[in-house]
Amino acid sequence: MSSPPGGERPDRSDPGPPSGWDPYPDYPSYPGQQAGSGGADRPIRTYLWQSLVATLLCCLPTGIVAIVYATQAQTRLQAGDLLGARQASGRARRWCIVSLIAFAVVLLVVVAIVIIVAIASRND
């Protein structure tokens, strides 16, 4: 039987690292994260600039809703409310996507109308 690349056979009785083990316990990923909390906590994005772009370039009503949730996420993150910040961040992301989809639908409808009018005027 061949041995693994390290040259030694693994010890089958070794259970490995304990559950919840964090190789970098003293280095939080972002301000407000508890040290040693593991990889379950990811940095929370506020989606503020995406919300602003969605408002200015895509769809005004849904973009405004995205801005409201993005500012809530930023405020809650600064206050240390990670759960509330994560929920508001998810809602801001969702409304940014809704804005993008609304923009795409309106754009497709306008293009379709222009094509139909061009075809109809050509036949006259």
MOPAC internal coordinates of N, CA, C and O (Angstrom, degrees):
PM7 1SCF
backbone

  N    0.0000 0     0.00 0     0.00 0    0    0    0
  C    1.4393 1     0.00 0     0.00 0    1    0    0
  C    1.5252 1   108.04 1     0.00 0    2    1    0
  O    1.2310 1   120.12 1   -42.81 1    3    2    1
  N    1.3372 1   117.37 1   137.19 1    3    2    1
  C    1.4583 1   120.51 1  -178.38 1    5    3    2
  C    1.5184 1   109.98 1   -85.28 1    6    5    3
  O    1.2310 1   121.10 1   -28.63 1    7    6    5
  N    1.3213 1   115.49 1   151.37 1    7    6    5
  C    1.4599 1   120.04 1   179.46 1    9    7    6
  C    1.5242 1   109.75 1   -93.80 1   10    9    7
  O    1.2310 1   120.06 1   -21.78 1   11   10    9
  N    1.3253 1   117.48 1   158.22 1   11   10    9
  C    1.4659 1   120.74 1  -179.19 1   13   11   10
  C    1.5269 1   111.55 1   -64.90 1   14   13   11
  O    1.2310 1   120.20 1   -10.98 1   15   14   13
  N    1.3364 1   117.23 1   169.02 1   15   14   13
  C    1.4591 1   120.91 1  -175.14 1   17   15   14
  C    1.5305 1   114.40 1   -55.07 1   18   17   15
  O    1.2310 1   118.88 1   150.59 1   19   18   17
  N    1.3174 1   119.74 1   -29.41 1   19   18   17
  C    1.4571 1   122.14 1   179.83 1   21   19   18
  C    1.5128 1   112.91 1   -73.36 1   22   21   19
  O    1.2310 1   119.98 1   167.27 1   23   22   21
  N    1.3092 1   117.64 1   -12.73 1   23   22   21
  C    1.4495 1   122.05 1   178.82 1   25   23   22
  C    1.5125 1   113.65 1    95.72 1   26   25   23
  O    1.2310 1   119.44 1   160.16 1   27   26   25
  N    1.3109 1   118.67 1   -19.84 1   27   26   25
  C    1.4531 1   121.13 1  -179.77 1   29   27   26
  C    1.5165 1   109.77 1  -109.97 1   30   29   27
  O    1.2310 1   121.73 1   -30.21 1   31   30   29
  N    1.2853 1   114.30 1   149.79 1   31   30   29
  C    1.4652 1   119.15 1   176.10 1   33   31   30
  C    1.5209 1   108.83 1   -82.57 1   34   33   31
  O    1.2310 1   120.32 1   -38.65 1   35   34   33
  N    1.3398 1   117.00 1   141.35 1   35   34   33
  C    1.4684 1   118.27 1   178.66 1   37   35   34
  C    1.5183 1   111.30 1   -68.25 1   38   37   35
  O    1.2310 1   120.94 1   -35.19 1   39   38   37
  N    1.3163 1   115.80 1   144.81 1   39   38   37
  C    1.4550 1   121.59 1   177.71 1   41   39   38
  C    1.5248 1   108.17 1   -80.36 1   42   41   39
  O    1.2310 1   120.53 1   -64.98 1   43   42   41
  N    1.3193 1   116.59 1   115.02 1   43   42   41
  C    1.4600 1   120.81 1  -176.01 1   45   43   42
  C    1.5266 1   112.57 1   -69.57 1   46   45   43
  O    1.2310 1   119.63 1   161.69 1   47   46   45
  N    1.3194 1   118.31 1   -18.31 1   47   46   45
  C    1.4606 1   120.35 1   179.73 1   49   47   46
  C    1.5286 1   112.17 1   -87.01 1   50   49   47
  O    1.2310 1   119.92 1   172.64 1   51   50   49
  N    1.3439 1   117.75 1    -7.36 1   51   50   49
  C    1.4693 1   121.20 1   179.92 1   53   51   50
  C    1.5293 1   109.26 1   -77.68 1   54   53   51
  O    1.2310 1   119.41 1   -62.26 1   55   54   53
  N    1.3390 1   118.73 1   117.74 1   55   54   53
  C    1.4630 1   120.12 1  -177.37 1   57   55   54
  C    1.5320 1   113.29 1   -77.00 1   58   57   55
  O    1.2310 1   118.86 1   169.72 1   59   58   57
  N    1.3165 1   119.77 1   -10.28 1   59   58   57
  C    1.4564 1   121.97 1  -178.72 1   61   59   58
  C    1.5154 1   110.70 1    90.24 1   62   61   59
  O    1.2310 1   120.23 1    11.84 1   63   62   61
  N    1.3163 1   117.17 1  -168.16 1   63   62   61
  C    1.4721 1   119.43 1  -178.20 1   65   63   62
  C    1.5226 1   110.66 1   -68.83 1   66   65   63
  O    1.2310 1   120.08 1   -29.56 1   67   66   65
  N    1.3262 1   117.46 1   150.44 1   67   66   65
  C    1.4719 1   119.99 1   178.89 1   69   67   66
  C    1.5290 1   110.72 1   -66.97 1   70   69   67
  O    1.2310 1   120.93 1   -23.88 1   71   70   69
  N    1.3147 1   115.83 1   156.12 1   71   70   69
  C    1.4682 1   119.67 1   179.48 1   73   71   70
  C    1.5244 1   109.02 1   -65.02 1   74   73   71
  O    1.2310 1   121.03 1   -38.58 1   75   74   73
  N    1.3201 1   115.64 1   141.42 1   75   74   73
  C    1.4501 1   121.13 1  -177.99 1   77   75   74
  C    1.5168 1   113.25 1    81.24 1   78   77   75
  O    1.2310 1   119.96 1  -172.80 1   79   78   77
  N    1.3192 1   117.68 1     7.20 1   79   78   77
  C    1.4576 1   121.81 1  -179.58 1   81   79   78
  C    1.5069 1   109.96 1   -69.46 1   82   81   79
  O    1.2310 1   120.37 1   -47.72 1   83   82   81
  N    1.3124 1   116.90 1   132.28 1   83   82   81
  C    1.4533 1   122.73 1   179.91 1   85   83   82
  C    1.5237 1   108.17 1  -122.02 1   86   85   83
  O    1.2310 1   119.54 1   -61.08 1   87   86   85
  N    1.3343 1   118.48 1   118.92 1   87   86   85
  C    1.4588 1   119.72 1  -177.70 1   89   87   86
  C    1.5306 1   112.81 1   -68.62 1   90   89   87
  O    1.2310 1   119.53 1   160.57 1   91   90   89
  N    1.3227 1   118.51 1   -19.43 1   91   90   89
  C    1.4620 1   122.63 1  -179.92 1   93   91   90
  C    1.5215 1   109.73 1  -126.42 1   94   93   91
  O    1.2310 1   119.59 1  -108.06 1   95   94   93
  N    1.3239 1   118.38 1    71.94 1   95   94   93
  C    1.4673 1   119.91 1  -173.45 1   97   95   94
  C    1.5259 1   114.83 1   -71.00 1   98   97   95
  O    1.2310 1   119.62 1   159.55 1   99   98   97
  N    1.3159 1   118.32 1   -20.45 1   99   98   97
  C    1.4538 1   119.79 1  -174.18 1  101   99   98
  C    1.5188 1   113.85 1  -100.19 1  102  101   99
  O    1.2310 1   119.57 1  -172.10 1  103  102  101
  N    1.3239 1   118.43 1     7.90 1  103  102  101
  C    1.4493 1   121.52 1  -175.82 1  105  103  102
  C    1.5180 1   110.82 1  -121.93 1  106  105  103
  O    1.2310 1   119.62 1   -85.36 1  107  106  105
  N    1.3470 1   118.34 1    94.64 1  107  106  105
  C    1.4725 1   119.13 1   176.38 1  109  107  106
  C    1.5214 1   110.53 1   -69.24 1  110  109  107
  O    1.2310 1   120.48 1   -29.63 1  111  110  109
  N    1.3247 1   116.70 1   150.37 1  111  110  109
  C    1.4546 1   122.03 1  -177.71 1  113  111  110
  C    1.5179 1   112.24 1   -75.02 1  114  113  111
  O    1.2310 1   119.50 1   149.17 1  115  114  113
  N    1.3101 1   118.56 1   -30.83 1  115  114  113
  C    1.4592 1   122.21 1  -178.47 1  117  115  114
  C    1.5202 1   108.11 1  -153.45 1  118  117  115
  O    1.2310 1   120.03 1   -18.04 1  119  118  117
  N    1.3143 1   117.55 1   161.96 1  119  118  117
  C    1.4714 1   119.52 1   179.98 1  121  119  118
  C    1.5239 1   111.39 1   -60.44 1  122  121  119
  O    1.2310 1   120.71 1   -46.35 1  123  122  121
  N    1.2893 1   116.25 1   133.65 1  123  122  121
  C    1.4550 1   120.76 1   178.83 1  125  123  122
  C    1.5161 1   113.55 1   100.27 1  126  125  123
  O    1.2310 1   120.04 1   164.18 1  127  126  125
  N    1.3357 1   117.53 1   -15.82 1  127  126  125
  C    1.4660 1   119.51 1   178.62 1  129  127  126
  C    1.5161 1   108.18 1   -79.94 1  130  129  127
  O    1.2310 1   120.49 1   -39.36 1  131  130  129
  N    1.2990 1   116.66 1   140.64 1  131  130  129
  C    1.4384 1   121.50 1   178.65 1  133  131  130
  C    1.5244 1   109.70 1   -75.05 1  134  133  131
  O    1.2310 1   120.34 1   -44.66 1  135  134  133
  N    1.3206 1   116.96 1   135.34 1  135  134  133
  C    1.4564 1   120.47 1   178.10 1  137  135  134
  C    1.5218 1   109.15 1   -67.53 1  138  137  135
  O    1.2310 1   121.00 1   -42.20 1  139  138  137
  N    1.3250 1   115.69 1   137.80 1  139  138  137
  C    1.4565 1   120.68 1   178.33 1  141  139  138
  C    1.5046 1   113.65 1    79.79 1  142  141  139
  O    1.2310 1   119.08 1  -163.88 1  143  142  141
  N    1.3162 1   119.37 1    16.12 1  143  142  141
  C    1.4560 1   120.41 1  -177.40 1  145  143  142
  C    1.5172 1   112.44 1   -86.82 1  146  145  143
  O    1.2310 1   120.12 1   177.93 1  147  146  145
  N    1.3130 1   117.38 1    -2.07 1  147  146  145
  C    1.4669 1   120.13 1   176.50 1  149  147  146
  C    1.5059 1   112.21 1    85.76 1  150  149  147
  O    1.2310 1   120.50 1     8.82 1  151  150  149
  N    1.3277 1   116.65 1  -171.18 1  151  150  149
  C    1.4519 1   121.79 1  -176.36 1  153  151  150
  C    1.5091 1   113.98 1   -87.47 1  154  153  151
  O    1.2310 1   119.56 1  -177.72 1  155  154  153
  N    1.3276 1   118.45 1     2.28 1  155  154  153
  C    1.4614 1   120.07 1  -178.12 1  157  155  154
  C    1.5285 1   111.41 1   -67.44 1  158  157  155
  O    1.2310 1   120.49 1   149.24 1  159  158  157
  N    1.3241 1   116.67 1   -30.76 1  159  158  157
  C    1.4634 1   120.33 1  -179.75 1  161  159  158
  C    1.5207 1   109.20 1   -91.64 1  162  161  159
  O    1.2310 1   121.34 1   -63.54 1  163  162  161
  N    1.3184 1   115.04 1   116.46 1  163  162  161
  C    1.4625 1   120.57 1   176.64 1  165  163  162
  C    1.5180 1   107.88 1  -103.78 1  166  165  163
  O    1.2310 1   120.09 1   -20.65 1  167  166  165
  N    1.3282 1   117.43 1   159.35 1  167  166  165
  C    1.4658 1   118.59 1   175.13 1  169  167  166
  C    1.5246 1   110.50 1   -58.75 1  170  169  167
  O    1.2310 1   120.97 1   -39.89 1  171  170  169
  N    1.3034 1   115.76 1   140.11 1  171  170  169
  C    1.4612 1   121.39 1  -178.33 1  173  171  170
  C    1.5150 1   108.56 1   -93.69 1  174  173  171
  O    1.2310 1   120.46 1   -58.19 1  175  174  173
  N    1.3208 1   116.73 1   121.81 1  175  174  173
  C    1.4597 1   121.81 1   178.21 1  177  175  174
  C    1.5240 1   108.63 1   -89.75 1  178  177  175
  O    1.2310 1   120.73 1   -38.58 1  179  178  177
  N    1.3232 1   116.22 1   141.42 1  179  178  177
  C    1.4628 1   119.53 1  -179.21 1  181  179  178
  C    1.5232 1   112.62 1   -91.33 1  182  181  179
  O    1.2310 1   119.39 1   157.66 1  183  182  181
  N    1.3241 1   118.77 1   -22.34 1  183  182  181
  C    1.4689 1   124.23 1  -179.32 1  185  183  182
  C    1.5258 1   111.76 1    62.28 1  186  185  183
  O    1.2310 1   119.99 1  -150.56 1  187  186  185
  N    1.3320 1   117.62 1    29.44 1  187  186  185
  C    1.4557 1   119.93 1  -178.03 1  189  187  186
  C    1.5262 1   111.84 1   -70.02 1  190  189  187
  O    1.2310 1   120.10 1   132.46 1  191  190  189
  N    1.3282 1   117.41 1   -47.54 1  191  190  189
  C    1.4627 1   117.46 1  -178.40 1  193  191  190
  C    1.5203 1   111.20 1   -68.76 1  194  193  191
  O    1.2310 1   119.93 1   146.43 1  195  194  193
  N    1.3433 1   117.74 1   -33.57 1  195  194  193
  C    1.4597 1   119.76 1   176.20 1  197  195  194
  C    1.5224 1   110.64 1   -64.71 1  198  197  195
  O    1.2310 1   120.75 1   142.59 1  199  198  197
  N    1.3324 1   116.18 1   -37.41 1  199  198  197
  C    1.4638 1   120.41 1   178.98 1  201  199  198
  C    1.5271 1   111.20 1   -66.35 1  202  201  199
  O    1.2310 1   120.63 1   140.17 1  203  202  201
  N    1.3171 1   116.40 1   -39.83 1  203  202  201
  C    1.4627 1   120.26 1   178.16 1  205  203  202
  C    1.5320 1   110.86 1   -64.64 1  206  205  203
  O    1.2310 1   120.34 1   136.46 1  207  206  205
  N    1.3176 1   116.95 1   -43.54 1  207  206  205
  C    1.4647 1   120.69 1   178.07 1  209  207  206
  C    1.5237 1   110.26 1   -63.92 1  210  209  207
  O    1.2310 1   120.46 1   137.70 1  211  210  209
  N    1.3347 1   116.72 1   -42.30 1  211  210  209
  C    1.4633 1   120.16 1   179.01 1  213  211  210
  C    1.5256 1   111.16 1   -62.58 1  214  213  211
  O    1.2310 1   120.58 1   142.62 1  215  214  213
  N    1.3217 1   116.50 1   -37.38 1  215  214  213
  C    1.4631 1   119.93 1   179.49 1  217  215  214
  C    1.5267 1   111.73 1   -69.43 1  218  217  215
  O    1.2310 1   120.74 1   135.49 1  219  218  217
  N    1.3090 1   116.20 1   -44.51 1  219  218  217
  C    1.4631 1   120.17 1  -175.92 1  221  219  218
  C    1.5255 1   113.10 1   -75.93 1  222  221  219
  O    1.2310 1   119.95 1   143.18 1  223  222  221
  N    1.3330 1   117.71 1   -36.82 1  223  222  221
  C    1.4581 1   120.22 1  -172.20 1  225  223  222
  C    1.5294 1   114.88 1  -108.08 1  226  225  223
  O    1.2310 1   119.88 1   157.68 1  227  226  225
  N    1.2950 1   117.84 1   -22.32 1  227  226  225
  C    1.4699 1   118.86 1  -172.61 1  229  227  226
  C    1.5222 1   112.43 1  -107.30 1  230  229  227
  O    1.2310 1   120.81 1    98.82 1  231  230  229
  N    1.3097 1   116.07 1   -81.18 1  231  230  229
  C    1.4629 1   120.17 1  -172.05 1  233  231  230
  C    1.5250 1   108.75 1  -141.04 1  234  233  231
  O    1.2310 1   120.29 1   -65.03 1  235  234  233
  N    1.3023 1   117.05 1   114.97 1  235  234  233
  C    1.4614 1   122.28 1  -173.77 1  237  235  234
  C    1.5406 1   113.62 1   -59.83 1  238  237  235
  O    1.2310 1   118.62 1   128.41 1  239  238  237
  N    1.3309 1   120.24 1   -51.59 1  239  238  237
  C    1.4800 1   118.39 1  -175.97 1  241  239  238
  C    1.5338 1   113.82 1   -62.94 1  242  241  239
  O    1.2310 1   120.16 1   133.69 1  243  242  241
  N    1.3219 1   117.31 1   -46.31 1  243  242  241
  C    1.4670 1   119.08 1  -179.16 1  245  243  242
  C    1.5190 1   111.08 1   -73.03 1  246  245  243
  O    1.2310 1   120.07 1   151.29 1  247  246  245
  N    1.3272 1   117.47 1   -28.71 1  247  246  245
  C    1.4551 1   120.42 1   176.27 1  249  247  246
  C    1.5144 1   112.27 1   -66.59 1  250  249  247
  O    1.2310 1   120.60 1   143.24 1  251  250  249
  N    1.3191 1   116.47 1   -36.76 1  251  250  249
  C    1.4656 1   120.07 1   177.69 1  253  251  250
  C    1.5300 1   110.47 1   -65.00 1  254  253  251
  O    1.2310 1   120.58 1   139.37 1  255  254  253
  N    1.3198 1   116.49 1   -40.63 1  255  254  253
  C    1.4718 1   119.67 1   176.97 1  257  255  254
  C    1.5219 1   109.68 1   -62.08 1  258  257  255
  O    1.2310 1   120.31 1   139.59 1  259  258  257
  N    1.3273 1   117.01 1   -40.41 1  259  258  257
  C    1.4693 1   121.02 1   178.39 1  261  259  258
  C    1.5268 1   110.75 1   -63.56 1  262  261  259
  O    1.2310 1   120.09 1   140.73 1  263  262  261
  N    1.3283 1   117.43 1   -39.27 1  263  262  261
  C    1.4737 1   120.42 1   178.28 1  265  263  262
  C    1.5216 1   110.81 1   -63.80 1  266  265  263
  O    1.2310 1   120.47 1   139.17 1  267  266  265
  N    1.3204 1   116.71 1   -40.83 1  267  266  265
  C    1.4696 1   120.35 1   179.59 1  269  267  266
  C    1.5256 1   110.18 1   -60.71 1  270  269  267
  O    1.2310 1   120.15 1   132.65 1  271  270  269
  N    1.3280 1   117.31 1   -47.35 1  271  270  269
  C    1.4684 1   119.90 1   179.99 1  273  271  270
  C    1.5250 1   111.70 1   -68.78 1  274  273  271
  O    1.2310 1   119.87 1   146.14 1  275  274  273
  N    1.3321 1   117.85 1   -33.86 1  275  274  273
  C    1.4609 1   120.24 1   178.61 1  277  275  274
  C    1.5266 1   111.23 1   -65.99 1  278  277  275
  O    1.2310 1   120.42 1   139.11 1  279  278  277
  N    1.3280 1   116.79 1   -40.89 1  279  278  277
  C    1.4630 1   119.24 1   178.06 1  281  279  278
  C    1.5293 1   111.10 1   -70.23 1  282  281  279
  O    1.2310 1   120.40 1   146.61 1  283  282  281
  N    1.3364 1   116.84 1   -33.39 1  283  282  281
  C    1.4721 1   119.36 1   174.22 1  285  283  282
  C    1.5255 1   110.29 1   -63.42 1  286  285  283
  O    1.2310 1   120.27 1   138.35 1  287  286  285
  N    1.3290 1   117.09 1   -41.65 1  287  286  285
  C    1.4640 1   120.61 1   179.52 1  289  287  286
  C    1.5252 1   110.38 1   -62.76 1  290  289  287
  O    1.2310 1   120.53 1   137.34 1  291  290  289
  N    1.3348 1   116.60 1   -42.66 1  291  290  289
  C    1.4575 1   120.07 1  -179.77 1  293  291  290
  C    1.5266 1   111.29 1   -66.20 1  294  293  291
  O    1.2310 1   120.22 1   136.93 1  295  294  293
  N    1.3238 1   117.18 1   -43.07 1  295  294  293
  C    1.4613 1   121.01 1   179.60 1  297  295  294
  C    1.5211 1   111.47 1   -63.88 1  298  297  295
  O    1.2310 1   120.56 1   135.31 1  299  298  297
  N    1.3199 1   116.53 1   -44.69 1  299  298  297
  C    1.4699 1   120.51 1  -179.46 1  301  299  298
  C    1.5188 1   111.63 1   -68.22 1  302  301  299
  O    1.2310 1   120.27 1   145.49 1  303  302  301
  N    1.3218 1   117.08 1   -34.51 1  303  302  301
  C    1.4610 1   120.35 1   177.64 1  305  303  302
  C    1.5258 1   110.30 1   -65.95 1  306  305  303
  O    1.2310 1   120.55 1   138.08 1  307  306  305
  N    1.3266 1   116.55 1   -41.92 1  307  306  305
  C    1.4613 1   120.08 1   178.51 1  309  307  306
  C    1.5260 1   111.85 1   -68.02 1  310  309  307
  O    1.2310 1   120.37 1   151.10 1  311  310  309
  N    1.3329 1   116.90 1   -28.90 1  311  310  309
  C    1.4652 1   120.76 1   178.75 1  313  311  310
  C    1.5241 1   112.18 1   -81.91 1  314  313  311
  O    1.2310 1   120.10 1   170.55 1  315  314  313
  N    1.3263 1   117.42 1    -9.45 1  315  314  313
  C    1.4568 1   120.48 1   179.45 1  317  315  314
  C    1.5141 1   114.23 1    92.32 1  318  317  315
  O    1.2310 1   119.57 1  -175.87 1  319  318  317
  N    1.3207 1   118.42 1     4.13 1  319  318  317
  C    1.4633 1   122.53 1   178.81 1  321  319  318
  C    1.5340 1   108.30 1   -85.58 1  322  321  319
  O    1.2310 1   120.76 1   -95.16 1  323  322  321
  N    1.3320 1   116.15 1    84.84 1  323  322  321
  C    1.4603 1   120.53 1  -174.34 1  325  323  322
  C    1.5252 1   112.71 1   -68.18 1  326  325  323
  O    1.2310 1   120.03 1   141.68 1  327  326  325
  N    1.3152 1   117.55 1   -38.32 1  327  326  325
  C    1.4599 1   119.89 1   179.29 1  329  327  326
  C    1.5286 1   111.00 1   -65.31 1  330  329  327
  O    1.2310 1   120.29 1   133.01 1  331  330  329
  N    1.3210 1   117.04 1   -46.99 1  331  330  329
  C    1.4610 1   120.85 1   177.89 1  333  331  330
  C    1.5173 1   111.94 1   -63.45 1  334  333  331
  O    1.2310 1   120.70 1   141.70 1  335  334  333
  N    1.3385 1   116.27 1   -38.30 1  335  334  333
  C    1.4606 1   120.39 1   178.61 1  337  335  334
  C    1.5228 1   110.76 1   -65.54 1  338  337  335
  O    1.2310 1   120.62 1   139.57 1  339  338  337
  N    1.3287 1   116.42 1   -40.43 1  339  338  337
  C    1.4686 1   120.02 1   179.71 1  341  339  338
  C    1.5369 1   110.72 1   -66.16 1  342  341  339
  O    1.2310 1   120.01 1   140.96 1  343  342  341
  N    1.3284 1   117.59 1   -39.04 1  343  342  341
  C    1.4669 1   120.86 1   178.45 1  345  343  342
  C    1.5260 1   111.13 1   -67.00 1  346  345  343
  O    1.2310 1   120.29 1   134.53 1  347  346  345
  N    1.3263 1   117.05 1   -45.47 1  347  346  345
  C    1.4595 1   120.39 1   179.10 1  349  347  346
  C    1.5251 1   110.87 1   -65.32 1  350  349  347
  O    1.2310 1   120.18 1   144.26 1  351  350  349
  N    1.3225 1   117.27 1   -35.74 1  351  350  349
  C    1.4644 1   121.30 1   177.71 1  353  351  350
  C    1.5287 1   110.80 1   -63.97 1  354  353  351
  O    1.2310 1   120.60 1   137.52 1  355  354  353
  N    1.3233 1   116.45 1   -42.48 1  355  354  353
  C    1.4661 1   120.33 1   177.89 1  357  355  354
  C    1.5274 1   111.80 1   -63.22 1  358  357  355
  O    1.2310 1   120.89 1   140.80 1  359  358  357
  N    1.3204 1   115.90 1   -39.20 1  359  358  357
  C    1.4684 1   119.33 1   178.45 1  361  359  358
  C    1.5233 1   111.60 1   -69.18 1  362  361  359
  O    1.2310 1   120.38 1   141.63 1  363  362  361
  N    1.3294 1   116.88 1   -38.37 1  363  362  361
  C    1.4701 1   120.10 1   177.41 1  365  363  362
  C    1.5239 1   109.82 1   -63.52 1  366  365  363
  O    1.2310 1   120.35 1   137.74 1  367  366  365
  N    1.3192 1   116.94 1   -42.26 1  367  366  365
  C    1.4660 1   120.91 1   178.11 1  369  367  366
  C    1.5259 1   110.51 1   -61.77 1  370  369  367
  O    1.2310 1   120.99 1   135.29 1  371  370  369
  N    1.3279 1   115.71 1   -44.71 1  371  370  369
  C    1.4589 1   120.67 1  -179.43 1  373  371  370
  C    1.5350 1   110.92 1   -59.78 1  374  373  371
  O    1.2310 1   120.06 1   136.27 1  375  374  373
  N    1.3404 1   117.49 1   -43.73 1  375  374  373
  C    1.4535 1   120.69 1  -178.48 1  377  375  374
  C    1.5280 1   111.92 1   -72.29 1  378  377  375
  O    1.2310 1   119.90 1   151.39 1  379  378  377
  N    1.3163 1   117.79 1   -28.61 1  379  378  377
  C    1.4736 1   120.29 1   172.79 1  381  379  378
  C    1.5264 1   109.90 1   -64.35 1  382  381  379
  O    1.2310 1   120.66 1   137.91 1  383  382  381
  N    1.3213 1   116.34 1   -42.09 1  383  382  381
  C    1.4630 1   120.48 1   178.95 1  385  383  382
  C    1.5253 1   110.41 1   -66.58 1  386  385  383
  O    1.2310 1   120.16 1   138.96 1  387  386  385
  N    1.3400 1   117.31 1   -41.04 1  387  386  385
  C    1.4641 1   120.98 1   177.44 1  389  387  386
  C    1.5286 1   109.99 1   -60.84 1  390  389  387
  O    1.2310 1   120.05 1   139.63 1  391  390  389
  N    1.3225 1   117.52 1   -40.37 1  391  390  389
  C    1.4641 1   121.06 1   177.80 1  393  391  390
  C    1.5155 1   111.15 1   -62.24 1  394  393  391
  O    1.2310 1   120.56 1   136.77 1  395  394  393
  N    1.3056 1   116.54 1   -43.23 1  395  394  393
  C    1.4628 1   120.83 1   179.63 1  397  395  394
  C    1.5271 1   111.31 1   -64.62 1  398  397  395
  O    1.2310 1   120.41 1   138.18 1  399  398  397
  N    1.3157 1   116.81 1   -41.82 1  399  398  397
  C    1.4645 1   120.76 1   178.90 1  401  399  398
  C    1.5284 1   110.17 1   -66.41 1  402  401  399
  O    1.2310 1   119.95 1   137.73 1  403  402  401
  N    1.3264 1   117.71 1   -42.27 1  403  402  401
  C    1.4708 1   120.68 1   178.33 1  405  403  402
  C    1.5246 1   110.57 1   -61.20 1  406  405  403
  O    1.2310 1   120.50 1   138.64 1  407  406  405
  N    1.3357 1   116.65 1   -41.36 1  407  406  405
  C    1.4596 1   120.69 1   177.94 1  409  407  406
  C    1.5265 1   110.52 1   -62.05 1  410  409  407
  O    1.2310 1   120.37 1   135.54 1  411  410  409
  N    1.3299 1   116.89 1   -44.46 1  411  410  409
  C    1.4678 1   120.55 1  -179.50 1  413  411  410
  C    1.5255 1   111.43 1   -63.19 1  414  413  411
  O    1.2310 1   120.36 1   139.22 1  415  414  413
  N    1.3330 1   116.92 1   -40.78 1  415  414  413
  C    1.4637 1   120.59 1   179.66 1  417  415  414
  C    1.5269 1   110.76 1   -65.28 1  418  417  415
  O    1.2310 1   120.31 1   133.84 1  419  418  417
  N    1.3320 1   117.02 1   -46.16 1  419  418  417
  C    1.4689 1   120.51 1   179.12 1  421  419  418
  C    1.5255 1   110.00 1   -62.51 1  422  421  419
  O    1.2310 1   120.13 1   137.45 1  423  422  421
  N    1.3141 1   117.35 1   -42.55 1  423  422  421
  C    1.4593 1   120.79 1   178.99 1  425  423  422
  C    1.5280 1   111.53 1   -61.21 1  426  425  423
  O    1.2310 1   120.18 1   136.20 1  427  426  425
  N    1.3258 1   117.27 1   -43.80 1  427  426  425
  C    1.4657 1   120.95 1   178.50 1  429  427  426
  C    1.5279 1   111.46 1   -63.85 1  430  429  427
  O    1.2310 1   120.06 1   140.11 1  431  430  429
  N    1.3196 1   117.48 1   -39.89 1  431  430  429
  C    1.4651 1   120.82 1   178.83 1  433  431  430
  C    1.5302 1   110.15 1   -65.04 1  434  433  431
  O    1.2310 1   119.93 1   136.33 1  435  434  433
  N    1.3108 1   117.73 1   -43.67 1  435  434  433
  C    1.4645 1   120.96 1   179.56 1  437  435  434
  C    1.5276 1   110.36 1   -63.60 1  438  437  435
  O    1.2310 1   120.13 1   135.76 1  439  438  437
  N    1.3098 1   117.36 1   -44.24 1  439  438  437
  C    1.4662 1   120.56 1   178.40 1  441  439  438
  C    1.5257 1   110.30 1   -62.20 1  442  441  439
  O    1.2310 1   120.11 1   137.60 1  443  442  441
  N    1.3229 1   117.40 1   -42.40 1  443  442  441
  C    1.4692 1   120.57 1   178.73 1  445  443  442
  C    1.5263 1   110.96 1   -62.62 1  446  445  443
  O    1.2310 1   119.91 1   137.41 1  447  446  445
  N    1.3186 1   117.77 1   -42.59 1  447  446  445
  C    1.4747 1   121.02 1   179.13 1  449  447  446
  C    1.5221 1   110.47 1   -63.73 1  450  449  447
  O    1.2310 1   120.00 1   136.81 1  451  450  449
  N    1.3286 1   117.60 1   -43.19 1  451  450  449
  C    1.4646 1   120.87 1   178.98 1  453  451  450
  C    1.5250 1   110.52 1   -62.01 1  454  453  451
  O    1.2310 1   119.97 1   138.35 1  455  454  453
  N    1.3014 1   117.66 1   -41.65 1  455  454  453
  C    1.4713 1   121.05 1   179.09 1  457  455  454
  C    1.5297 1   110.36 1   -65.47 1  458  457  455
  O    1.2310 1   120.14 1   136.40 1  459  458  457
  N    1.3214 1   117.33 1   -43.60 1  459  458  457
  C    1.4643 1   120.79 1  -179.60 1  461  459  458
  C    1.5262 1   110.47 1   -64.29 1  462  461  459
  O    1.2310 1   119.94 1   137.03 1  463  462  461
  N    1.3295 1   117.72 1   -42.97 1  463  462  461
  C    1.4723 1   120.78 1   179.08 1  465  463  462
  C    1.5285 1   110.10 1   -65.29 1  466  465  463
  O    1.2310 1   119.85 1   140.08 1  467  466  465
  N    1.3350 1   117.90 1   -39.92 1  467  466  465
  C    1.4521 1   120.70 1   179.31 1  469  467  466
  C    1.5276 1   111.19 1   -64.24 1  470  469  467
  O    1.2310 1   120.41 1   138.74 1  471  470  469
  N    1.3070 1   116.83 1   -41.26 1  471  470  469
  C    1.4742 1   120.62 1   178.77 1  473  471  470
  C    1.5290 1   110.00 1   -67.39 1  474  473  471
  O    1.2310 1   120.06 1   138.48 1  475  474  473
  N    1.3331 1   117.49 1   -41.52 1  475  474  473
  C    1.4655 1   121.10 1  -178.44 1  477  475  474
  C    1.5357 1   110.75 1   -67.40 1  478  477  475
  O    1.2310 1   119.81 1   141.21 1  479  478  477
  N    1.3147 1   117.97 1   -38.79 1  479  478  477
  C    1.4666 1   119.78 1   179.54 1  481  479  478
  C    1.5278 1   112.15 1   -73.38 1  482  481  479
  O    1.2310 1   120.06 1   155.20 1  483  482  481
  N    1.2798 1   117.50 1   -24.80 1  483  482  481
  C    1.4539 1   121.54 1   178.63 1  485  483  482
  C    1.5235 1   110.46 1   -73.29 1  486  485  483
  O    1.2310 1   120.46 1   146.11 1  487  486  485
  N    1.3181 1   116.73 1   -33.89 1  487  486  485
  C    1.4573 1   121.59 1  -178.83 1  489  487  486
  C    1.5274 1   112.40 1   -76.37 1  490  489  487
  O    1.2310 1   119.21 1   162.26 1  491  490  489
  N    1.3048 1   119.11 1   -17.74 1  491  490  489
  C    1.4665 1   121.67 1  -178.00 1  493  491  490
  C    1.5071 1   112.26 1   -80.94 1  494  493  491
  O    1.2310 1   120.10 1   180.00 1  495  494  493

